[in-house]
Amino acid sequence: MNSLWLSENKNKKNFDSLNENISADVCIIGAGIFGFSCGYYLSKAGFKVAIIDKSDVCTKTTGHTTAKITSQHGLFYTYLIDTYGEQFAKDYLFANEEAISNIKNIIDEENINCDFEYQSNFVYTTNASEVNTIKKEVDCVNAIGFPANFVTKTGLPFDVAGAVQFKNQAQFNPIKYTNGLCDCIIKNGGNIYTNTIVYDVKKDNDFFSTLTIGGTIQSKYVILASHYPFINFPGMYFFKMYQSSSYVIGVDTKKTLFNGMYITASEPTYSFRTANYNDKQILLLGGSSHKTGNPINYEQSYLSLENYARQLYPNCEILFRWDTRDCITLDKIPYIGQFSNVMDNFYVGTGFNKWGMTSSNVAANIVCDMILGKQNKYAYVFDSTRVKPIKNRTEVKNMLTESVESIVIKKFKDSNVSFDDIPNNSGGIVDINNQKVGIYKDTSRKYLRSKACLYSFGMFTFME
Ligand SMILES: Cc1cc2nc3c(=O)[nH]c(=O)nc-3n(C[C@H](O)[C@H](O)[C@H](O)COP(=O)(O)OP(=O)(O)OC[C@H]3O[C@@H](n4cnc5c(N)ncnc54)[C@H](O)[C@@H]3O)c2cc1C
């Protein structure tokens, strides 16, 4: 089932595939919220941008998000202060706060009708033993200069033991917003090509050649906005991230709904927000997260959310079901900036840790400032080339067991599967003429052979 956002996308944007060689100032690989945010700022600044996507625009993670726009990324600031100190935590928070204002400014300036509304965001617990942790987070956030409140009353249809409230956060319809960005990019002379898979990027002297089957894009700058950075070397992001899947249901509760956006302080995660659908408000309930690739009962992931919705709203009707995944970094901070220290003019924004609405705007501002040769005071926080010892042992274990084992080694180990072993709507590695080739099989058993595998080892890790 499509997400709420994609199912009611009345102004769906359609573009041609690339079928010639072209040139641009900046080639942006990926038409999700990050690629479009970069495209918006750069085309407005007078750069000729070309945006390339292997699918239709914004139909991947951005089309399946819950679209809360907040600087409150869970119980995060206690961790940031403990790990990196107050100034770092403050810069992280205010980078994201600025992103909320930036998004609102774009919406106002460009007249984008995207159901944007200010809401408080809450991280809550129903567990009395977690109240001190909640209070500590409130103190930490206040200490770095942002007014967080400790509250025990929320709009949720059950009692909480305590919650951290951030006021003046927001929610919107992400597809209406990105459609608006898309119109601006076109108006500013940008070009967008869809259903065009990029399989490699090469550098010749001062220019990059972005290679697709239909043609090559020559540009001075490249931004890898493909969500998961499919080019493995020299960035090696597969070593530094893993993916986590989550599920969302859209529910007609048949009741008047609450104000505010909510997420649990600890596992199991439940996320609540309201959204407009057919002139009424529905509930978006998210959760059932797990590491992507772990064996799970897919149906059960939805059922547990649906059962929870029915427990809260016995007469409710389930209208939508969707799921997607996001990249999780080991230190919980996105990677934004140069793709690698040894590749000038090649940029990346990834690892948004399920907070990509603000993070994509932070990333677009940092990357655009780099291209424009401007200082960005938040860039150091998100430095994509950082080499810091990871203090978080759990995440180091995740890295070893999930990123390396499941994404790289296991795929090689399992590469002797046959075409028939690969389920529909899935990808896999098969041997063809003694070469390991990635294929994707759709529901009609047609398959897309990843030509890029023949060129680059990197493609093994981005089969979807
Ligand atoms: C269930 C869920 C709920 C979430 N809720 C929230 C929320 O409430 N608030 C929040 O802030 N964040 C949320 N997030 C996170 C947020 O949705 C993402 O971080 C964000 O949408 C990522 O945007 P993106 O542009 O990086 O990626 P995408 O939207 O995935 O865009 C990347 C694009 O690159 C294209 N691409 C990939 N490879 C290639 C290639 N080789 N050639 C050409 N094109 C390519 C893809 O087709 C895709 O269109 C949530 C995430 C999940 C999983």
The ligand as a Gaussian input file, in Angstrom:
#p B3LYP/6-31G(d) Opt

LIG

0 1
 C        9.464000       5.159000       8.947000
 C       10.290000       6.413000       8.955000
 C        9.739000       7.566000       9.486000
 C       10.475000       8.746000       9.474000
 N        9.924000       9.856000      10.052000
 C       10.646000      10.992000      10.113000
 C       10.124000      12.146000      10.761000
 O        9.006000      12.141000      11.287000
 N       10.892000      13.254000      10.791000
 C       12.135000      13.297000      10.235000
 O       12.810000      14.326000      10.346000
 N       12.644000      12.220000       9.579000
 C       11.924000      11.084000       9.506000
 N       12.447000       9.984000       8.881000
 C       13.718000      10.110000       8.140000
 C       13.538000      10.776000       6.778000
 O       12.353000      10.331000       6.155000
 C       14.738000      10.463000       5.887000
 O       15.921000      10.748000       6.607000
 C       14.733000      11.291000       4.611000
 O       13.494000      11.160000       3.939000
 C       15.877000      10.846000       3.699000
 O       15.831000      11.647000       2.551000
 P       16.897000      11.455000       1.397000
 O       16.658000      12.516000       0.404000
 O       18.252000      11.349000       1.998000
 O       16.604000       9.996000       0.812000
 P       15.500000       9.484000      -0.238000
 O       14.194000      10.154000      -0.048000
 O       15.504000       7.990000      -0.156000
 O       16.080000       9.953000      -1.634000
 C       17.207000       9.331000      -2.224000
 C       16.933000       9.180000      -3.707000
 O       18.123000       8.689000      -4.332000
 C       17.736000       7.842000      -5.376000
 N       18.854000       6.964000      -5.712000
 C       19.448000       6.022000      -4.928000
 N       20.434000       5.407000      -5.593000
 C       20.474000       5.963000      -6.833000
 C       21.269000       5.735000      -7.993000
 N       22.220000       4.803000      -8.035000
 N       21.028000       6.491000      -9.100000
 C       20.056000       7.439000      -9.101000
 N       19.260000       7.675000      -8.028000
 C       19.477000       6.961000      -6.912000
 C       16.525000       7.088000      -4.822000
 O       15.706000       6.580000      -5.858000
 C       15.833000       8.170000      -3.997000
 O       14.777000       8.802000      -4.713000
 C       11.764000       8.778000       8.909000
 C       12.325000       7.620000       8.386000
 C       11.622000       6.440000       8.430000
 C       12.277000       5.200000       7.935000

